[in-house]
Amino acid sequence: MDGRPSTLAEFTQWTEERYGPQSALRFRAPGGGWQTRTYAELGAAVRRAGRELLDLEVAAGERVAVLAETRPEWTYTHFGVLAAGAVLVPVYPTAGEEELAWVLSDSGAVVAVCEDAAQAARVEALRPKLPALRAVVRMDARPAPAVAPDAELAARAASVTPAADAAIVYTSGTTGLPKGCRLTHGNLGAVQDATLPLIRGGPGDSTYLYLPLAHLLAQLIQFTTLLEGGELCYFGGRVEDVVAELAQARPTHLPSVPRLFEKVHAVVQALAEAEEGGRERFEEAVRLGVLAADGRLPEQDRPAWERAEASLYSLVRGAFGGRLKWALTGGAPIAPATLDFLRACGIRVFEGYGMTESGGVISLNHPDAVRYGTVGRPVAGCEVRVAADGEVLARGPMVFPGYHADPAATAEALDPDGWLHTGDLGELDGDGFLRITGRKKELIITSAGKNITPTEVEFAVQAACPLVSRVVLVGDRRPHPVALITLDAGELAAWAAREPLDPGASPAAHPAVRAQVAEAVAAANATVSRPARIRAFHVLDEEFTVEAGTLTPTLKLRRAEVARRYAAEIEALYEQA
């Protein structure tokens, strides 16, 4: 974008000058209503946050940690850190004590900005392990007026260069402790250069943000929305209220994980199937909607499409607020049936792919180039190739310079020619669209020497049964694969309302539930090679959670922890098989 500042340190100063009186932020007030803040008010809040850091004698290049849920104060602090020439260290508020201590100590954070007293107390308890930490600041406490002048902050911001670190973002850590990815102002600027022409928006547009701002994707969405003069609309703080809030917030843009879209699909489908002949009518409506979305609807089918528009499509669009132009998803594959359902209803969902080490973006589907079943073409400036062993490699100005204080890990991730080894397996089709097929480190090699990519069959089971929330394939150095399966609590509650359970009965052991899961496993087995087929499965009574350590803060599976925690169940499956 012409005239855009060369670094993020002067980001909000630029947006304030360009969009001053327009709405920049919208969020829930304590009483439940919505409040807004203009770009001018955003700029003032950021300057206040930056000057407070100068009062705490934070020097250029020093690290400032942020430990909070997604909220306006996160944004104020984020840009205040950058304006002060400091380096942001985002921390997931759900991080356990070991991870929290590691991130704060490894980064050498000198200030920790915490959401409230509870989070501040967690950090204070770790003080003996954090010799670099000088201050703990609370977002919900009214600070003393900042003493440092605006001119000092402006001078600090002007001195920042594109090569300077903007953030150290710690990876999720599916194995071991997370590593700190250094991202420069230049890295993040390159991402904006590559994606702004693809993700179009502007004044009058609104992005609903419920993803954690500790995650790089949410930060990138924040940058893009504000650069274009759009409005950031923050969720109210409860993930279970997101669907209800969407109807009120009426966003035009929605970044999300696949599970939200899949849940909406499952709920609507279940409601349709509750009526006699509902399944057939629902499937026909989706078929007609996809034809219409592709411009291939036969004229004789138009009356049926219009009936579906009144009874289904418009209602689903209304559930998302009725203004949604596009939705963006990544981090995990999304069920093709869900994409078809939403596309039929007039909601386009675009899959993208990236990792923290690539500045968050490598490839992206977008309105001008989309191929469902892929994660899009590489964005401008990013080269992608597939190595002989199937690993996806990426190179470009968005790729990070390395891990913080870990040269060995940096050398493993980046080769001398600048290629980033993503650890993902993939394929490029003849038109340059990328498809991710699995994780290199998650490859299962059976005792018979057969290579199996677990995600293929896992995803097929999940897609075949709405009751299933997670599938974990086990089989490395074993004769054949078996699976641990968890059930989605929301879907199970809806099912139980139709099929009452005996008091005290385990849903996982209910014959009807097991029958549905068994059908899904059989359907998935039919789509994969014989060595990859699930020979036995166990349905767990609990879901995997961040608190239990079986999921990362970004909800990725910690497979080693799952295998350790459920070792007895796994051994029983092999005895059974």
Solvent accessible surface area in square Angstrom, and as a share of the most:
residue,aa,sasa,rsa
1,M,86,0.38
2,D,132,0.68
3,G,67,0.65
4,R,51,0.19
5,P,24,0.15
6,S,85,0.55
7,T,8,0.04
8,L,14,0.07
9,A,6,0.05
10,E,51,0.23
11,F,2,0.01
12,T,11,0.06
13,Q,87,0.39
14,W,30,0.11
15,T,0,0.00
16,E,39,0.17
17,E,129,0.58
18,R,127,0.46
19,Y,17,0.06
20,G,12,0.11
21,P,120,0.75
22,Q,68,0.30
23,S,41,0.26
24,A,0,0.00
25,L,0,0.00
26,R,37,0.14
27,F,27,0.11
28,R,71,0.26
29,A,17,0.13
30,P,145,0.91
31,G,82,0.79
32,G,35,0.33
33,G,42,0.40
34,W,69,0.24
35,Q,70,0.31
36,T,66,0.39
37,R,79,0.29
38,T,38,0.22
39,Y,1,0.00
40,A,41,0.31
41,E,82,0.37
42,L,1,0.00
43,G,2,0.02
44,A,42,0.32
45,A,8,0.06
46,V,3,0.01
47,R,78,0.28
48,R,119,0.43
49,A,17,0.13
50,G,0,0.00
51,R,56,0.21
52,E,40,0.18
53,L,8,0.04
54,L,15,0.07
55,D,59,0.31
56,L,64,0.32
57,E,141,0.63
58,V,1,0.01
59,A,49,0.38
60,A,63,0.49
61,G,35,0.34
62,E,42,0.19
63,R,66,0.24
64,V,0,0.00
65,A,1,0.01
66,V,0,0.00
67,L,3,0.02
68,A,2,0.01
69,E,68,0.31
70,T,6,0.03
71,R,59,0.21
72,P,13,0.08
73,E,52,0.23
74,W,0,0.00
75,T,0,0.00
76,Y,33,0.12
77,T,14,0.08
78,H,4,0.02
79,F,3,0.01
80,G,0,0.00
81,V,0,0.00
82,L,1,0.00
83,A,8,0.07
84,A,0,0.00
85,G,11,0.10
86,A,0,0.00
87,V,5,0.03
88,L,0,0.00
89,V,0,0.00
90,P,6,0.04
91,V,4,0.03
92,Y,22,0.08
93,P,18,0.11
94,T,67,0.39
95,A,4,0.03
96,G,43,0.42
97,E,90,0.40
98,E,130,0.58
99,E,26,0.12
100,L,0,0.00
101,A,13,0.10
102,W,84,0.29
103,V,3,0.02
104,L,5,0.03
105,S,50,0.32
106,D,35,0.18
107,S,0,0.00
108,G,17,0.16
109,A,2,0.01
110,V,9,0.05
111,V,1,0.00
112,A,1,0.01
113,V,11,0.06
114,C,0,0.00
115,E,24,0.11
116,D,47,0.25
117,A,51,0.39
118,A,71,0.55
119,Q,22,0.10
120,A,9,0.07
121,A,58,0.45
122,R,52,0.19
123,V,1,0.00
124,E,79,0.35
125,A,78,0.61
126,L,16,0.08
127,R,83,0.30
128,P,123,0.77
129,K,130,0.55
130,L,6,0.03
131,P,131,0.82
132,A,44,0.34
133,L,12,0.06
134,R,114,0.41
135,A,17,0.13
136,V,30,0.17
137,V,44,0.25
138,R,94,0.34
139,M,29,0.13
140,D,73,0.38
141,A,45,0.35
142,R,228,0.83
143,P,67,0.42
144,A,82,0.63
145,P,122,0.77
146,A,16,0.12
147,V,125,0.72
148,A,9,0.07
149,P,74,0.46
150,D,69,0.36
151,A,74,0.58
152,E,81,0.36
153,L,7,0.03
154,A,52,0.40
155,A,65,0.50
156,R,53,0.19
157,A,6,0.04
158,A,68,0.53
159,S,76,0.49
160,V,22,0.13
161,T,73,0.43
162,P,64,0.40
163,A,83,0.64
164,A,36,0.28
165,D,35,0.18
166,A,1,0.01
167,A,2,0.02
168,I,3,0.01
169,V,7,0.04
170,Y,15,0.06
171,T,28,0.16
172,S,18,0.11
173,G,11,0.10
174,T,50,0.29
175,T,99,0.58
176,G,67,0.64
177,L,80,0.40
178,P,4,0.03
179,K,78,0.33
180,G,2,0.02
181,C,0,0.00
182,R,73,0.27
183,L,0,0.00
184,T,14,0.08
185,H,4,0.02
186,G,27,0.26
187,N,11,0.06
188,L,3,0.02
189,G,18,0.17
190,A,14,0.11
191,V,2,0.01
192,Q,1,0.01
193,D,83,0.43
194,A,6,0.04
195,T,5,0.03
196,L,15,0.08
197,P,81,0.51
198,L,31,0.16
199,I,21,0.10
200,R,121,0.44
201,G,32,0.30
202,G,11,0.11
203,P,83,0.52
204,G,64,0.62
205,D,15,0.08
206,S,2,0.01
207,T,7,0.04
208,Y,0,0.00
209,L,0,0.00
210,Y,21,0.08
211,L,12,0.06
212,P,46,0.29
213,L,1,0.00
214,A,2,0.02
215,H,57,0.26
216,L,5,0.02
217,L,36,0.18
218,A,0,0.00
219,Q,1,0.01
220,L,8,0.04
221,I,9,0.04
222,Q,0,0.00
223,F,1,0.00
224,T,10,0.06
225,T,13,0.07
226,L,0,0.00
227,L,2,0.01
228,E,21,0.09
229,G,2,0.02
230,G,2,0.02
231,E,22,0.10
232,L,0,0.00
233,C,0,0.00
234,Y,2,0.01
235,F,13,0.05
236,G,42,0.41
237,G,42,0.40
238,R,134,0.49
239,V,97,0.56
240,E,120,0.54
241,D,47,0.24
242,V,3,0.02
243,V,70,0.40
244,A,63,0.49
245,E,10,0.04
246,L,1,0.01
247,A,49,0.38
248,Q,97,0.43
249,A,2,0.02
250,R,114,0.42
251,P,0,0.00
252,T,4,0.02
253,H,8,0.03
254,L,0,0.00
255,P,0,0.00
256,S,0,0.00
257,V,51,0.29
258,P,9,0.05
259,R,68,0.25
260,L,19,0.10
261,F,0,0.00
262,E,27,0.12
263,K,79,0.34
264,V,16,0.09
265,H,21,0.09
266,A,12,0.09
267,V,78,0.45
268,V,28,0.16
269,Q,38,0.17
270,A,25,0.19
271,L,123,0.61
272,A,27,0.21
273,E,59,0.26
274,A,74,0.57
275,E,110,0.49
276,E,167,0.75
277,G,34,0.33
278,G,3,0.03
279,R,121,0.44
280,E,109,0.49
281,R,133,0.49
282,F,12,0.05
283,E,89,0.40
284,E,71,0.32
285,A,11,0.08
286,V,23,0.13
287,R,116,0.42
288,L,3,0.02
289,G,1,0.01
290,V,23,0.13
291,L,24,0.12
292,A,32,0.25
293,A,55,0.43
294,D,66,0.34
295,G,69,0.66
296,R,144,0.53
297,L,24,0.12
298,P,48,0.30
299,E,126,0.57
300,Q,146,0.65
301,D,32,0.17
302,R,89,0.32
303,P,70,0.44
304,A,29,0.23
305,W,58,0.20
306,E,89,0.40
307,R,159,0.58
308,A,10,0.08
309,E,41,0.19
310,A,74,0.57
311,S,74,0.48
312,L,23,0.12
313,Y,1,0.00
314,S,41,0.27
315,L,117,0.58
316,V,4,0.02
317,R,73,0.27
318,G,36,0.34
319,A,40,0.31
320,F,2,0.01
321,G,6,0.06
322,G,47,0.45
323,R,80,0.29
324,L,23,0.11
325,K,120,0.51
326,W,19,0.07
327,A,0,0.00
328,L,13,0.06
329,T,1,0.01
330,G,16,0.15
331,G,72,0.70
332,A,53,0.41
333,P,75,0.47
334,I,6,0.03
335,A,9,0.07
336,P,81,0.51
337,A,57,0.44
338,T,2,0.01
339,L,7,0.03
340,D,49,0.25
341,F,0,0.00
342,L,0,0.00
343,R,33,0.12
344,A,8,0.06
345,C,1,0.00
346,G,46,0.44
347,I,3,0.02
348,R,90,0.33
349,V,4,0.02
350,F,5,0.02
351,E,18,0.08
352,G,11,0.11
353,Y,27,0.10
354,G,27,0.26
355,M,43,0.19
356,T,27,0.16
357,E,11,0.05
358,S,0,0.00
359,G,0,0.00
360,G,17,0.17
361,V,18,0.10
362,I,0,0.00
363,S,1,0.00
364,L,10,0.05
365,N,3,0.02
366,H,23,0.10
367,P,47,0.29
368,D,103,0.53
369,A,17,0.13
370,V,44,0.25
371,R,94,0.34
372,Y,68,0.26
373,G,45,0.43
374,T,13,0.08
375,V,18,0.10
376,G,0,0.00
377,R,100,0.37
378,P,43,0.27
379,V,6,0.04
380,A,77,0.59
381,G,51,0.50
382,C,10,0.06
383,E,85,0.38
384,V,22,0.12
385,R,104,0.38
386,V,50,0.29
387,A,25,0.19
388,A,120,0.93
389,D,84,0.44
390,G,20,0.20
391,E,9,0.04
392,V,0,0.00
393,L,4,0.02
394,A,0,0.00
395,R,76,0.28
396,G,22,0.21
397,P,81,0.51
398,M,1,0.00
399,V,16,0.09
400,F,3,0.01
401,P,55,0.35
402,G,2,0.02
403,Y,19,0.07
404,H,35,0.16
405,A,82,0.64
406,D,47,0.24
407,P,110,0.69
408,A,79,0.61
409,A,16,0.13
410,T,27,0.16
411,A,74,0.57
412,E,131,0.59
413,A,12,0.10
414,L,32,0.16
415,D,38,0.20
416,P,143,0.90
417,D,100,0.52
418,G,30,0.29
419,W,22,0.08
420,L,1,0.00
421,H,65,0.29
422,T,3,0.02
423,G,11,0.11
424,D,14,0.08
425,L,19,0.10
426,G,5,0.05
427,E,87,0.39
428,L,66,0.33
429,D,55,0.29
430,G,88,0.84
431,D,74,0.39
432,G,26,0.25
433,F,8,0.03
434,L,0,0.00
435,R,109,0.40
436,I,50,0.25
437,T,38,0.22
438,G,5,0.04
439,R,82,0.30
440,K,81,0.34
441,K,162,0.69
442,E,43,0.19
443,L,55,0.27
444,I,12,0.06
445,I,82,0.42
446,T,7,0.04
447,S,77,0.50
448,A,76,0.59
449,G,50,0.48
450,K,101,0.43
451,N,102,0.52
452,I,5,0.02
453,T,33,0.19
454,P,1,0.00
455,T,38,0.22
456,E,102,0.46
457,V,1,0.00
458,E,7,0.03
459,F,45,0.19
460,A,25,0.20
461,V,0,0.00
462,Q,52,0.23
463,A,50,0.39
464,A,51,0.39
465,C,4,0.02
466,P,66,0.42
467,L,8,0.04
468,V,1,0.00
469,S,11,0.07
470,R,58,0.21
471,V,1,0.01
472,V,4,0.02
473,L,6,0.03
474,V,23,0.13
475,G,1,0.01
476,D,56,0.29
477,R,190,0.69
478,R,68,0.25
479,P,85,0.53
480,H,25,0.11
481,P,2,0.01
482,V,0,0.00
483,A,0,0.00
484,L,0,0.00
485,I,0,0.00
486,T,0,0.00
487,L,12,0.06
488,D,5,0.03
489,A,67,0.52
490,G,45,0.43
491,E,17,0.08
492,L,25,0.13
493,A,66,0.51
494,A,45,0.35
495,W,12,0.04
496,A,27,0.21
497,A,85,0.66
498,R,126,0.46
499,E,81,0.37
500,P,109,0.68
501,L,47,0.23
502,D,105,0.54
503,P,137,0.86
504,G,90,0.87
505,A,44,0.34
506,S,40,0.26
507,P,41,0.26
508,A,7,0.05
509,A,68,0.52
510,H,47,0.21
511,P,103,0.65
512,A,36,0.28
513,V,0,0.00
514,R,90,0.33
515,A,50,0.39
516,Q,61,0.27
517,V,0,0.00
518,A,42,0.33
519,E,122,0.55
520,A,3,0.02
521,V,9,0.05
522,A,62,0.48
523,A,52,0.40
524,A,1,0.01
525,N,23,0.12
526,A,82,0.63
527,T,93,0.54
528,V,14,0.08
529,S,71,0.46
530,R,183,0.67
531,P,50,0.31
532,A,11,0.08
533,R,78,0.28
534,I,9,0.05
535,R,146,0.53
536,A,6,0.05
537,F,29,0.12
538,H,65,0.29
539,V,7,0.04
540,L,7,0.03
541,D,114,0.59
542,E,81,0.37
543,E,67,0.30
544,F,11,0.05
545,T,49,0.29
546,V,28,0.16
547,E,148,0.66
548,A,37,0.28
549,G,21,0.21
550,T,1,0.00
551,L,10,0.05
552,T,0,0.00
553,P,13,0.08
554,T,28,0.16
555,L,85,0.42
556,K,84,0.36
557,L,21,0.11
558,R,42,0.15
559,R,47,0.17
560,A,69,0.53
561,E,42,0.19
562,V,0,0.00
563,A,42,0.33
564,R,157,0.57
565,R,101,0.37
566,Y,14,0.05
567,A,49,0.38
568,A,78,0.60
569,E,52,0.23
570,I,5,0.03
571,E,76,0.34
572,A,53,0.41
573,L,6,0.03
574,Y,32,0.12
575,E,145,0.65
576,Q,131,0.58
577,A,55,0.43
